[in-house]
Amino acid sequence: MHLHALNPSTQLTGLKSQVSTSTGGSQPLQLAACPEHAGDLYLLLGSLSGTAPALPLGALDLPLVPDAYTQFTLASPNSPFLPASIGQLDPWGRADTSFRLPPGSAPSFVGQTAHHAFLVFDLANLALESVSNPTPVLLAP
């Protein structure tokens, strides 16, 4: 049985609901796990294809539909689009980053929603410990 891994102690919060493709901008993201995850490794991933069906990862489900953007966020950590997409959680089990869209982004992105979620791994053995909720951002004109 898969846990849909929306652990209430592992939360991703997007502080802005949309970003402009024409003028660019960013969505600040707050990653929050509990203090027991202090120093653990996090990995932020994204999807332009939605949140369901979730991607099973052992006993947990990542609430993102894998697509080309997911592959990009996995293959290109800490890219200009997602700086600090991989790192260590602070002593309170938290981290801050953002989703950034440059000005003049492709008009074909208008109307799409990017979803992001993060995974928490034990730094000692890289075992997957927790998965956050997804958070959306609308790609507006």
N, CA, C and O atoms as CSV, one atom per row, in Angstrom:
chain,resi,resn,atom,element,x,y,z
A,1,MET,N,N,0.837,-1.175,0.000
A,1,MET,CA,C,0.000,0.000,0.000
A,1,MET,C,C,0.887,1.245,0.000
A,1,MET,O,O,1.838,1.339,0.776
A,2,HIS,N,N,0.572,2.185,-0.864
A,2,HIS,CA,C,1.337,3.425,-0.943
A,2,HIS,C,C,0.701,4.479,-0.051
A,2,HIS,O,O,-0.521,4.623,-0.010
A,3,LEU,N,N,1.523,5.193,0.642
A,3,LEU,CA,C,1.062,6.346,1.405
A,3,LEU,C,C,1.093,7.515,0.448
A,3,LEU,O,O,2.082,7.703,-0.260
A,4,HIS,N,N,0.045,8.297,0.409
A,4,HIS,CA,C,0.081,9.427,-0.512
A,4,HIS,C,C,0.949,10.547,0.053
A,4,HIS,O,O,0.907,11.684,-0.417
A,5,ALA,N,N,1.726,10.206,1.059
A,5,ALA,CA,C,2.867,10.982,1.522
A,5,ALA,C,C,2.635,12.451,1.747
A,5,ALA,O,O,3.582,13.238,1.753
A,6,LEU,N,N,1.393,12.832,1.930
A,6,LEU,CA,C,1.160,14.231,2.244
A,6,LEU,C,C,1.271,14.368,3.753
A,6,LEU,O,O,0.304,14.672,4.451
A,7,ASN,N,N,2.478,14.134,4.224
A,7,ASN,CA,C,2.795,14.214,5.631
A,7,ASN,C,C,2.573,15.644,6.089
A,7,ASN,O,O,3.199,16.561,5.558
A,8,PRO,N,N,1.691,15.858,7.072
A,8,PRO,CA,C,1.429,17.235,7.493
A,8,PRO,C,C,2.664,17.961,8.004
A,8,PRO,O,O,2.677,19.190,8.072
A,9,SER,N,N,3.710,17.207,8.366
A,9,SER,CA,C,4.931,17.879,8.833
A,9,SER,C,C,5.898,18.176,7.691
A,9,SER,O,O,6.963,18.746,7.927
A,10,THR,N,N,5.554,17.803,6.459
A,10,THR,CA,C,6.390,18.094,5.296
A,10,THR,C,C,5.547,18.884,4.310
A,10,THR,O,O,4.767,18.312,3.549
A,11,GLN,N,N,5.707,20.198,4.327
A,11,GLN,CA,C,4.845,21.076,3.544
A,11,GLN,C,C,5.642,21.997,2.633
A,11,GLN,O,O,6.682,22.533,3.014
A,12,LEU,N,N,5.127,22.168,1.416
A,12,LEU,CA,C,5.674,23.132,0.475
A,12,LEU,C,C,4.642,24.231,0.306
A,12,LEU,O,O,3.474,23.961,0.025
A,13,THR,N,N,5.077,25.471,0.477
A,13,THR,CA,C,4.181,26.616,0.349
A,13,THR,C,C,4.698,27.545,-0.736
A,13,THR,O,O,5.846,27.988,-0.694
A,14,GLY,N,N,3.842,27.835,-1.709
A,14,GLY,CA,C,4.145,28.811,-2.747
A,14,GLY,C,C,3.577,30.153,-2.335
A,14,GLY,O,O,2.387,30.252,-2.035
A,15,LEU,N,N,4.399,31.186,-2.314
A,15,LEU,CA,C,3.965,32.486,-1.808
A,15,LEU,C,C,3.399,33.400,-2.894
A,15,LEU,O,O,3.138,34.578,-2.647
A,16,LYS,N,N,3.215,32.862,-4.077
A,16,LYS,CA,C,2.638,33.625,-5.178
A,16,LYS,C,C,1.895,32.630,-6.055
A,16,LYS,O,O,2.366,31.507,-6.235
A,17,SER,N,N,0.738,33.013,-6.610
A,17,SER,CA,C,-0.073,32.051,-7.352
A,17,SER,C,C,0.160,32.066,-8.856
A,17,SER,O,O,-0.261,31.140,-9.550
A,18,GLN,N,N,0.824,33.103,-9.376
A,18,GLN,CA,C,1.103,33.131,-10.815
A,18,GLN,C,C,2.369,33.912,-11.122
A,18,GLN,O,O,2.811,34.763,-10.350
A,19,VAL,N,N,2.941,33.585,-12.293
A,19,VAL,CA,C,4.151,34.236,-12.784
A,19,VAL,C,C,3.908,34.558,-14.252
A,19,VAL,O,O,3.340,33.745,-14.981
A,20,SER,N,N,4.335,35.735,-14.687
A,20,SER,CA,C,4.131,36.181,-16.057
A,20,SER,C,C,5.189,35.624,-17.003
A,20,SER,O,O,6.385,35.685,-16.716
A,21,THR,N,N,4.738,35.082,-18.131
A,21,THR,CA,C,5.688,34.611,-19.147
A,21,THR,C,C,6.290,35.794,-19.907
A,21,THR,O,O,7.418,35.700,-20.391
A,22,SER,N,N,5.565,36.893,-20.019
A,22,SER,CA,C,6.081,38.033,-20.789
A,22,SER,C,C,7.059,38.886,-19.982
A,22,SER,O,O,8.119,39.252,-20.490
A,23,THR,N,N,6.716,39.208,-18.726
A,23,THR,CA,C,7.598,40.053,-17.915
A,23,THR,C,C,8.510,39.256,-16.990
A,23,THR,O,O,9.442,39.809,-16.407
A,24,GLY,N,N,8.246,37.968,-16.854
A,24,GLY,CA,C,9.038,37.130,-15.960
A,24,GLY,C,C,8.645,37.333,-14.512
A,24,GLY,O,O,7.730,38.098,-14.208
A,25,GLY,N,N,9.322,36.663,-13.644
A,25,GLY,CA,C,9.037,36.793,-12.224
A,25,GLY,C,C,9.360,35.507,-11.494
A,25,GLY,O,O,9.904,34.564,-12.067
A,26,SER,N,N,9.016,35.490,-10.222
A,26,SER,CA,C,9.317,34.302,-9.430
A,26,SER,C,C,8.212,34.013,-8.429
A,26,SER,O,O,7.457,34.899,-8.028
A,27,GLN,N,N,8.141,32.759,-8.040
A,27,GLN,CA,C,7.254,32.296,-6.982
A,27,GLN,C,C,8.151,31.835,-5.832
A,27,GLN,O,O,8.777,30.780,-5.938
A,28,PRO,N,N,8.231,32.595,-4.741
A,28,PRO,CA,C,8.998,32.123,-3.590
A,28,PRO,C,C,8.389,30.831,-3.050
A,28,PRO,O,O,7.168,30.691,-2.978
A,29,LEU,N,N,9.241,29.904,-2.677
A,29,LEU,CA,C,8.811,28.610,-2.157
A,29,LEU,C,C,9.438,28.370,-0.791
A,29,LEU,O,O,10.641,28.556,-0.604
A,30,GLN,N,N,8.613,27.958,0.153
A,30,GLN,CA,C,9.094,27.620,1.490
A,30,GLN,C,C,8.928,26.122,1.695
A,30,GLN,O,O,7.822,25.589,1.609
A,31,LEU,N,N,10.037,25.453,1.967
A,31,LEU,CA,C,10.046,24.024,2.241
A,31,LEU,C,C,10.077,23.859,3.748
A,31,LEU,O,O,10.922,24.452,4.419
A,32,ALA,N,N,9.179,23.071,4.280
A,32,ALA,CA,C,9.120,22.883,5.725
A,32,ALA,C,C,8.916,21.410,6.056
A,32,ALA,O,O,7.905,20.808,5.694
A,33,ALA,N,N,9.889,20.851,6.743
A,33,ALA,CA,C,9.777,19.518,7.318
A,33,ALA,C,C,9.940,19.722,8.827
A,33,ALA,O,O,10.218,20.841,9.258
A,34,CYS,N,N,9.782,18.718,9.608
A,34,CYS,CA,C,9.917,18.896,11.052
A,34,CYS,C,C,11.396,18.923,11.447
A,34,CYS,O,O,12.250,18.492,10.672
A,35,PRO,N,N,11.704,19.426,12.646
A,35,PRO,CA,C,13.099,19.527,13.089
A,35,PRO,C,C,13.866,18.204,13.062
A,35,PRO,O,O,15.093,18.215,12.970
A,36,GLU,N,N,13.173,17.070,13.140
A,36,GLU,CA,C,13.886,15.787,13.074
A,36,GLU,C,C,14.577,15.588,11.717
A,36,GLU,O,O,15.433,14.714,11.579
A,37,HIS,N,N,14.206,16.399,10.718
A,37,HIS,CA,C,14.838,16.329,9.399
A,37,HIS,C,C,15.959,17.371,9.231
A,37,HIS,O,O,16.469,17.563,8.128
A,38,ALA,N,N,16.331,18.030,10.315
A,38,ALA,CA,C,17.419,19.013,10.251
A,38,ALA,C,C,18.659,18.377,9.646
A,38,ALA,O,O,19.083,17.302,10.070
A,39,GLY,N,N,19.241,19.047,8.649
A,39,GLY,CA,C,20.441,18.549,8.006
A,39,GLY,C,C,20.199,17.507,6.931
A,39,GLY,O,O,21.128,17.124,6.220
A,40,ASP,N,N,18.952,17.039,6.800
A,40,ASP,CA,C,18.649,16.065,5.753
A,40,ASP,C,C,18.685,16.725,4.387
A,40,ASP,O,O,18.613,17.949,4.274
A,41,LEU,N,N,18.794,15.915,3.363
A,41,LEU,CA,C,18.865,16.365,1.982
A,41,LEU,C,C,17.445,16.537,1.433
A,41,LEU,O,O,16.578,15.698,1.677
A,42,TYR,N,N,17.212,17.618,0.696
A,42,TYR,CA,C,15.932,17.783,0.003
A,42,TYR,C,C,16.180,17.908,-1.489
A,42,TYR,O,O,17.247,18.339,-1.927
A,43,LEU,N,N,15.170,17.522,-2.260
A,43,LEU,CA,C,15.199,17.638,-3.705
A,43,LEU,C,C,13.835,18.136,-4.163
A,43,LEU,O,O,12.820,17.480,-3.928
A,44,LEU,N,N,13.812,19.297,-4.818
A,44,LEU,CA,C,12.585,19.902,-5.333
A,44,LEU,C,C,12.438,19.531,-6.801
A,44,LEU,O,O,13.368,19.719,-7.587
A,45,LEU,N,N,11.284,19.008,-7.173
A,45,LEU,CA,C,11.004,18.611,-8.547
A,45,LEU,C,C,9.742,19.300,-9.033
A,45,LEU,O,O,8.964,19.818,-8.231
A,46,GLY,N,N,9.534,19.309,-10.352
A,46,GLY,CA,C,8.363,19.953,-10.912
A,46,GLY,C,C,7.697,19.128,-11.988
A,46,GLY,O,O,8.262,18.153,-12.484
A,47,SER,N,N,6.471,19.536,-12.348
A,47,SER,CA,C,5.717,18.907,-13.425
A,47,SER,C,C,4.813,19.944,-14.059
A,47,SER,O,O,4.241,20.783,-13.364
A,48,LEU,N,N,4.681,19.891,-15.382
A,48,LEU,CA,C,3.706,20.716,-16.096
A,48,LEU,C,C,2.479,19.884,-16.472
A,48,LEU,O,O,1.561,20.383,-17.122
A,49,SER,N,N,2.468,18.601,-16.057
A,49,SER,CA,C,1.394,17.677,-16.424
A,49,SER,C,C,0.427,17.381,-15.293
A,49,SER,O,O,-0.478,16.563,-15.463
A,50,GLY,N,N,0.589,18.018,-14.154
A,50,GLY,CA,C,-0.356,17.830,-13.064
A,50,GLY,C,C,0.193,17.024,-11.907
A,50,GLY,O,O,1.394,16.776,-11.798
A,51,THR,N,N,-0.732,16.621,-11.042
A,51,THR,CA,C,-0.364,15.966,-9.788
A,51,THR,C,C,-0.895,14.538,-9.660
A,51,THR,O,O,-0.529,13.831,-8.722
A,52,ALA,N,N,-1.741,14.108,-10.574
A,52,ALA,CA,C,-2.309,12.764,-10.475
A,52,ALA,C,C,-2.355,12.130,-11.861
A,52,ALA,O,O,-2.692,12.807,-12.833
A,53,PRO,N,N,-2.025,10.854,-11.971
A,53,PRO,CA,C,-1.674,9.977,-10.850
A,53,PRO,C,C,-0.276,10.290,-10.324
A,53,PRO,O,O,0.623,10.690,-11.064
A,54,ALA,N,N,-0.133,10.094,-9.027
A,54,ALA,CA,C,1.152,10.339,-8.375
A,54,ALA,C,C,2.169,9.281,-8.801
A,54,ALA,O,O,1.805,8.196,-9.254
A,55,LEU,N,N,3.434,9.615,-8.648
A,55,LEU,CA,C,4.523,8.710,-8.999
A,55,LEU,C,C,4.918,7.899,-7.768
A,55,LEU,O,O,5.403,8.469,-6.791
A,56,PRO,N,N,4.718,6.569,-7.796
A,56,PRO,CA,C,5.090,5.758,-6.633
A,56,PRO,C,C,6.612,5.665,-6.491
A,56,PRO,O,O,7.331,5.384,-7.450
A,57,LEU,N,N,7.069,5.907,-5.283
A,57,LEU,CA,C,8.498,5.808,-4.944
A,57,LEU,C,C,8.617,4.946,-3.695
A,57,LEU,O,O,8.685,5.474,-2.585
A,58,GLY,N,N,8.644,3.650,-3.859
A,58,GLY,CA,C,8.646,2.756,-2.704
A,58,GLY,C,C,7.325,2.875,-1.972
A,58,GLY,O,O,6.263,2.713,-2.574
A,59,ALA,N,N,7.380,3.157,-0.672
A,59,ALA,CA,C,6.166,3.261,0.132
A,59,ALA,C,C,5.503,4.632,0.046
A,59,ALA,O,O,4.419,4.831,0.596
A,60,LEU,N,N,6.142,5.575,-0.637
A,60,LEU,CA,C,5.610,6.934,-0.739
A,60,LEU,C,C,5.245,7.260,-2.185
A,60,LEU,O,O,5.758,6.648,-3.122
A,61,ASP,N,N,4.365,8.218,-2.346
A,61,ASP,CA,C,3.984,8.698,-3.668
A,61,ASP,C,C,4.381,10.149,-3.819
A,61,ASP,O,O,4.088,10.972,-2.953
A,62,LEU,N,N,5.048,10.465,-4.917
A,62,LEU,CA,C,5.371,11.845,-5.259
A,62,LEU,C,C,4.198,12.403,-6.044
A,62,LEU,O,O,3.888,11.881,-7.115
A,63,PRO,N,N,3.524,13.452,-5.550
A,63,PRO,CA,C,2.310,13.949,-6.208
A,63,PRO,C,C,2.595,14.813,-7.437
A,63,PRO,O,O,2.143,15.955,-7.524
A,64,LEU,N,N,3.352,14.252,-8.386
A,64,LEU,CA,C,3.655,14.912,-9.651
A,64,LEU,C,C,3.547,13.874,-10.769
A,64,LEU,O,O,3.939,12.721,-10.590
A,65,VAL,N,N,3.015,14.288,-11.920
A,65,VAL,CA,C,2.997,13.432,-13.101
A,65,VAL,C,C,4.313,13.664,-13.837
A,65,VAL,O,O,4.595,14.784,-14.263
A,66,PRO,N,N,5.121,12.614,-13.990
A,66,PRO,CA,C,6.420,12.800,-14.649
A,66,PRO,C,C,6.263,13.264,-16.102
A,66,PRO,O,O,5.426,12.747,-16.841
A,67,ASP,N,N,7.075,14.239,-16.497
A,67,ASP,CA,C,7.070,14.762,-17.859
A,67,ASP,C,C,8.457,15.338,-18.152
A,67,ASP,O,O,9.386,15.146,-17.368
A,68,ALA,N,N,8.598,16.037,-19.269
A,68,ALA,CA,C,9.897,16.592,-19.645
A,68,ALA,C,C,10.409,17.592,-18.603
A,68,ALA,O,O,11.614,17.667,-18.361
A,69,TYR,N,N,9.502,18.362,-17.982
A,69,TYR,CA,C,9.920,19.313,-16.955
A,69,TYR,C,C,10.436,18.574,-15.714
A,69,TYR,O,O,11.415,19.000,-15.101
A,70,THR,N,N,9.782,17.475,-15.346
A,70,THR,CA,C,10.257,16.670,-14.222
A,70,THR,C,C,11.672,16.172,-14.507
A,70,THR,O,O,12.552,16.245,-13.649
A,71,GLN,N,N,11.877,15.667,-15.717
A,71,GLN,CA,C,13.203,15.178,-16.097
A,71,GLN,C,C,14.232,16.307,-16.047
A,71,GLN,O,O,15.360,16.102,-15.598
A,72,PHE,N,N,13.842,17.499,-16.507
A,72,PHE,CA,C,14.747,18.644,-16.466
A,72,PHE,C,C,15.112,18.994,-15.020
A,72,PHE,O,O,16.284,19.211,-14.712
A,73,THR,N,N,14.105,19.051,-14.129
A,73,THR,CA,C,14.391,19.429,-12.738
A,73,THR,C,C,15.251,18.375,-12.042
A,73,THR,O,O,16.023,18.701,-11.141
A,74,LEU,N,N,15.121,17.119,-12.453
A,74,LEU,CA,C,15.944,16.057,-11.881
A,74,LEU,C,C,17.364,16.090,-12.435
A,74,LEU,O,O,18.329,15.915,-11.691
A,75,ALA,N,N,17.492,16.317,-13.748
A,75,ALA,CA,C,18.804,16.293,-14.403
A,75,ALA,C,C,19.598,17.589,-14.225
A,75,ALA,O,O,20.820,17.593,-14.368
A,76,SER,N,N,18.900,18.693,-13.912
A,76,SER,CA,C,19.560,20.004,-13.806
A,76,SER,C,C,19.257,20.666,-12.468
A,76,SER,O,O,18.610,21.712,-12.426
A,77,PRO,N,N,19.724,20.057,-11.364
A,77,PRO,CA,C,19.443,20.686,-10.066
A,77,PRO,C,C,20.087,22.067,-9.967
A,77,PRO,O,O,21.124,22.335,-10.574
A,78,ASN,N,N,19.457,22.918,-9.201
A,78,ASN,CA,C,19.932,24.283,-8.960
A,78,ASN,C,C,20.069,25.091,-10.258
A,78,ASN,O,O,20.972,25.916,-10.396
A,79,SER,N,N,19.156,24.838,-11.205
A,79,SER,CA,C,19.140,25.585,-12.467
A,79,SER,C,C,18.640,27.001,-12.211
A,79,SER,O,O,18.136,27.286,-11.125
A,80,PRO,N,N,18.771,27.894,-13.192
A,80,PRO,CA,C,18.225,29.249,-13.019
A,80,PRO,C,C,16.703,29.255,-12.767
A,80,PRO,O,O,16.184,30.192,-12.158
A,81,PHE,N,N,15.990,28.218,-13.230
A,81,PHE,CA,C,14.544,28.141,-13.010
A,81,PHE,C,C,14.211,27.736,-11.581
A,81,PHE,O,O,13.213,28.189,-11.020
A,82,LEU,N,N,15.043,26.887,-10.993
A,82,LEU,CA,C,14.844,26.412,-9.620
A,82,LEU,C,C,16.169,26.453,-8.864
A,82,LEU,O,O,16.767,25.412,-8.593
A,83,PRO,N,N,16.625,27.661,-8.523
A,83,PRO,CA,C,17.868,27.725,-7.739
A,83,PRO,C,C,17.621,27.081,-6.375
A,83,PRO,O,O,16.520,27.177,-5.832
A,84,ALA,N,N,18.614,26.442,-5.838
A,84,ALA,CA,C,18.504,25.760,-4.541
A,84,ALA,C,C,17.422,24.679,-4.577
A,84,ALA,O,O,16.666,24.519,-3.619
A,85,SER,N,N,17.353,23.938,-5.691
A,85,SER,CA,C,16.377,22.850,-5.776
A,85,SER,C,C,16.884,21.583,-5.096
A,85,SER,O,O,16.130,20.631,-4.899
A,86,ILE,N,N,18.154,21.579,-4.743
A,86,ILE,CA,C,18.719,20.474,-3.971
A,86,ILE,C,C,19.607,21.104,-2.903
A,86,ILE,O,O,20.339,22.056,-3.172
A,87,GLY,N,N,19.535,20.568,-1.708
A,87,GLY,CA,C,20.343,21.115,-0.623
A,87,GLY,C,C,20.027,20.433,0.692
A,87,GLY,O,O,19.386,19.383,0.732
A,88,GLN,N,N,20.488,21.047,1.759
A,88,GLN,CA,C,20.249,20.522,3.097
A,88,GLN,C,C,19.253,21.404,3.830
A,88,GLN,O,O,19.275,22.629,3.710
A,89,LEU,N,N,18.382,20.760,4.589
A,89,LEU,CA,C,17.436,21.500,5.420
A,89,LEU,C,C,18.180,22.107,6.609
A,89,LEU,O,O,19.141,21.529,7.116
A,90,ASP,N,N,17.721,23.274,7.042
A,90,ASP,CA,C,18.379,23.982,8.146
A,90,ASP,C,C,18.085,23.292,9.489
A,90,ASP,O,O,17.415,22.259,9.499
A,91,PRO,N,N,18.564,23.831,10.620
A,91,PRO,CA,C,18.354,23.189,11.922
A,91,PRO,C,C,16.890,23.033,12.327
A,91,PRO,O,O,16.589,22.274,13.248
A,92,TRP,N,N,15.990,23.726,11.668
A,92,TRP,CA,C,14.557,23.594,11.932
A,92,TRP,C,C,13.871,22.718,10.893
A,92,TRP,O,O,12.649,22.567,10.918
A,93,GLY,N,N,14.656,22.135,9.969
A,93,GLY,CA,C,14.089,21.288,8.924
A,93,GLY,C,C,13.423,22.088,7.817
A,93,GLY,O,O,12.433,21.645,7.235
A,94,ARG,N,N,13.968,23.277,7.523
A,94,ARG,CA,C,13.362,24.168,6.533
A,94,ARG,C,C,14.385,24.618,5.485
A,94,ARG,O,O,15.595,24.497,5.675
A,95,ALA,N,N,13.856,25.140,4.371
A,95,ALA,CA,C,14.691,25.750,3.332
A,95,ALA,C,C,13.808,26.677,2.510
A,95,ALA,O,O,12.590,26.506,2.464
A,96,ASP,N,N,14.419,27.648,1.868
A,96,ASP,CA,C,13.708,28.582,0.989
A,96,ASP,C,C,14.340,28.539,-0.392
A,96,ASP,O,O,15.558,28.422,-0.525
A,97,THR,N,N,13.510,28.633,-1.410
A,97,THR,CA,C,13.979,28.725,-2.783
A,97,THR,C,C,12.893,29.436,-3.582
A,97,THR,O,O,12.032,30.101,-3.006
A,98,SER,N,N,12.928,29.299,-4.896
A,98,SER,CA,C,11.896,29.908,-5.726
A,98,SER,C,C,11.856,29.237,-7.093
A,98,SER,O,O,12.821,28.611,-7.531
A,99,PHE,N,N,10.722,29.385,-7.747
A,99,PHE,CA,C,10.578,29.036,-9.152
A,99,PHE,C,C,10.698,30.344,-9.899
A,99,PHE,O,O,9.977,31.297,-9.603
A,100,ARG,N,N,11.606,30.405,-10.871
A,100,ARG,CA,C,11.846,31.660,-11.605
A,100,ARG,C,C,11.594,31.461,-13.091
A,100,ARG,O,O,11.997,30.460,-13.683
A,101,LEU,N,N,10.923,32.434,-13.673
A,101,LEU,CA,C,10.643,32.415,-15.106
A,101,LEU,C,C,11.222,33.684,-15.705
A,101,LEU,O,O,10.885,34.782,-15.261
A,102,PRO,N,N,12.094,33.557,-16.712
A,102,PRO,CA,C,12.700,34.753,-17.297
A,102,PRO,C,C,11.703,35.516,-18.167
A,102,PRO,O,O,10.758,34.922,-18.686
A,103,PRO,N,N,11.905,36.834,-18.334
A,103,PRO,CA,C,11.048,37.610,-19.237
A,103,PRO,C,C,11.142,37.047,-20.653
A,103,PRO,O,O,12.192,36.567,-21.079
A,104,GLY,N,N,10.029,37.117,-21.364
A,104,GLY,CA,C,10.010,36.650,-22.745
A,104,GLY,C,C,9.989,35.141,-22.877
A,104,GLY,O,O,10.436,34.605,-23.891
A,105,SER,N,N,9.478,34.445,-21.871
A,105,SER,CA,C,9.373,32.988,-21.966
A,105,SER,C,C,8.366,32.616,-23.047
A,105,SER,O,O,7.514,33.423,-23.416
A,106,ALA,N,N,8.467,31.422,-23.539
A,106,ALA,CA,C,7.645,30.965,-24.665
A,106,ALA,C,C,6.150,31.199,-24.409
A,106,ALA,O,O,5.628,30.791,-23.372
A,107,PRO,N,N,5.465,31.854,-25.350
A,107,PRO,CA,C,4.019,32.070,-25.211
A,107,PRO,C,C,3.238,30.765,-25.092
A,107,PRO,O,O,2.118,30.764,-24.580
A,108,SER,N,N,3.807,29.656,-25.555
A,108,SER,CA,C,3.114,28.368,-25.451
A,108,SER,C,C,2.933,27.918,-23.995
A,108,SER,O,O,2.125,27.031,-23.719
A,109,PHE,N,N,3.681,28.527,-23.062
A,109,PHE,CA,C,3.520,28.192,-21.641
A,109,PHE,C,C,2.298,28.867,-21.014
A,109,PHE,O,O,1.834,28.441,-19.956
A,110,VAL,N,N,1.771,29.918,-21.659
A,110,VAL,CA,C,0.641,30.665,-21.090
A,110,VAL,C,C,-0.529,29.724,-20.842
A,110,VAL,O,O,-0.928,28.955,-21.717
A,111,GLY,N,N,-1.066,29.804,-19.639
A,111,GLY,CA,C,-2.211,28.996,-19.253
A,111,GLY,C,C,-1.841,27.672,-18.609
A,111,GLY,O,O,-2.702,27.007,-18.032
A,112,GLN,N,N,-0.591,27.282,-18.694
A,112,GLN,CA,C,-0.173,26.044,-18.035
A,112,GLN,C,C,0.069,26.310,-16.555
A,112,GLN,O,O,0.324,27.441,-16.141
A,113,THR,N,N,-0.015,25.253,-15.781
A,113,THR,CA,C,0.277,25.332,-14.352
A,113,THR,C,C,1.467,24.440,-14.060
A,113,THR,O,O,1.471,23.254,-14.392
A,114,ALA,N,N,2.468,25.022,-13.440
A,114,ALA,CA,C,3.616,24.236,-12.976
A,114,ALA,C,C,3.335,23.836,-11.536
A,114,ALA,O,O,2.918,24.657,-10.719
A,115,HIS,N,N,3.568,22.569,-11.240
A,115,HIS,CA,C,3.429,22.060,-9.877
A,115,HIS,C,C,4.818,21.647,-9.395
A,115,HIS,O,O,5.619,21.114,-10.164
A,116,HIS,N,N,5.094,21.895,-8.123
A,116,HIS,CA,C,6.362,21.505,-7.520
A,116,HIS,C,C,6.085,20.758,-6.222
A,116,HIS,O,O,5.084,21.014,-5.553
A,117,ALA,N,N,6.966,19.845,-5.874
A,117,ALA,CA,C,6.911,19.111,-4.610
A,117,ALA,C,C,8.357,18.747,-4.269
A,117,ALA,O,O,9.222,18.720,-5.145
A,118,PHE,N,N,8.610,18.468,-2.990
A,118,PHE,CA,C,9.977,18.093,-2.621
A,118,PHE,C,C,10.018,16.787,-1.845
A,118,PHE,O,O,9.061,16.399,-1.175
A,119,LEU,N,N,11.155,16.131,-1.962
A,119,LEU,CA,C,11.419,14.879,-1.270
A,119,LEU,C,C,12.477,15.140,-0.209
A,119,LEU,O,O,13.328,16.012,-0.380
A,120,VAL,N,N,12.429,14.390,0.883
A,120,VAL,CA,C,13.415,14.485,1.957
A,120,VAL,C,C,14.111,13.134,2.079
A,120,VAL,O,O,13.469,12.092,2.206
A,121,PHE,N,N,15.453,13.182,2.039
A,121,PHE,CA,C,16.270,11.976,2.143
A,121,PHE,C,C,17.153,12.066,3.378
A,121,PHE,O,O,17.697,13.128,3.684
A,122,ASP,N,N,17.295,10.949,4.086
A,122,ASP,CA,C,18.234,10.885,5.199
A,122,ASP,C,C,19.636,11.066,4.625
A,122,ASP,O,O,20.030,10.334,3.717
A,123,LEU,N,N,20.377,12.013,5.133
A,123,LEU,CA,C,21.687,12.326,4.584
A,123,LEU,C,C,22.681,11.177,4.785
A,123,LEU,O,O,23.591,11.005,3.974
A,124,ALA,N,N,22.520,10.394,5.846
A,124,ALA,CA,C,23.469,9.314,6.138
A,124,ALA,C,C,23.369,8.162,5.142
A,124,ALA,O,O,24.386,7.614,4.717
A,125,ASN,N,N,22.122,7.791,4.765
A,125,ASN,CA,C,21.971,6.616,3.899
A,125,ASN,C,C,21.160,6.895,2.627
A,125,ASN,O,O,20.900,5.981,1.844
A,126,LEU,N,N,20.765,8.143,2.426
A,126,LEU,CA,C,19.978,8.587,1.269
A,126,LEU,C,C,18.630,7.880,1.132
A,126,LEU,O,O,18.068,7.817,0.039
A,127,ALA,N,N,18.114,7.351,2.238
A,127,ALA,CA,C,16.791,6.723,2.222
A,127,ALA,C,C,15.726,7.814,2.128
A,127,ALA,O,O,15.797,8.824,2.829
A,128,LEU,N,N,14.750,7.602,1.265
A,128,LEU,CA,C,13.637,8.532,1.138
A,128,LEU,C,C,12.801,8.476,2.410
A,128,LEU,O,O,12.337,7.409,2.813
A,129,GLU,N,N,12.611,9.643,3.045
A,129,GLU,CA,C,11.902,9.685,4.317
A,129,GLU,C,C,10.530,10.333,4.224
A,129,GLU,O,O,9.615,9.953,4.954
A,130,SER,N,N,10.376,11.308,3.330
A,130,SER,CA,C,9.127,12.049,3.300
A,130,SER,C,C,8.972,12.743,1.949
A,130,SER,O,O,9.951,12.985,1.243
A,131,VAL,N,N,7.737,13.053,1.608
A,131,VAL,CA,C,7.403,13.767,0.381
A,131,VAL,C,C,6.387,14.851,0.745
A,131,VAL,O,O,5.485,14.623,1.552
A,132,SER,N,N,6.544,16.023,0.145
A,132,SER,CA,C,5.638,17.143,0.440
A,132,SER,C,C,4.387,17.091,-0.426
A,132,SER,O,O,4.252,16.264,-1.328
A,133,ASN,N,N,3.499,17.994,-0.119
A,133,ASN,CA,C,2.342,18.276,-0.954
A,133,ASN,C,C,2.822,18.985,-2.223
A,133,ASN,O,O,3.919,19.544,-2.239
A,134,PRO,N,N,2.011,18.968,-3.286
A,134,PRO,CA,C,2.351,19.768,-4.456
A,134,PRO,C,C,1.865,21.204,-4.263
A,134,PRO,O,O,0.892,21.436,-3.546
A,135,THR,N,N,2.522,22.147,-4.885
A,135,THR,CA,C,2.044,23.527,-4.870
A,135,THR,C,C,2.066,24.050,-6.313
A,135,THR,O,O,3.042,23.840,-7.033
A,136,PRO,N,N,0.988,24.731,-6.736
A,136,PRO,CA,C,0.897,25.176,-8.125
A,136,PRO,C,C,1.330,26.620,-8.318
A,136,PRO,O,O,1.362,27.414,-7.378
A,137,VAL,N,N,1.664,26.938,-9.570
A,137,VAL,CA,C,1.862,28.318,-9.981
A,137,VAL,C,C,1.366,28.405,-11.440
A,137,VAL,O,O,1.788,27.623,-12.292
A,138,LEU,N,N,0.484,29.344,-11.708
A,138,LEU,CA,C,-0.065,29.548,-13.051
A,138,LEU,C,C,0.920,30.370,-13.874
A,138,LEU,O,O,1.448,31.378,-13.405
A,139,LEU,N,N,1.161,29.928,-15.104
A,139,LEU,CA,C,2.023,30.671,-16.018
A,139,LEU,C,C,1.104,31.585,-16.844
A,139,LEU,O,O,0.451,31.147,-17.791
A,140,ALA,N,N,1.075,32.830,-16.464
A,140,ALA,CA,C,0.149,33.819,-17.024
A,140,ALA,C,C,0.811,34.597,-18.173
A,140,ALA,O,O,2.029,34.537,-18.336
A,141,PRO,N,N,0.017,35.322,-18.966
A,141,PRO,CA,C,0.590,36.124,-20.065
A,141,PRO,C,C,1.553,37.199,-19.562
A,141,PRO,O,O,2.112,37.951,-20.360
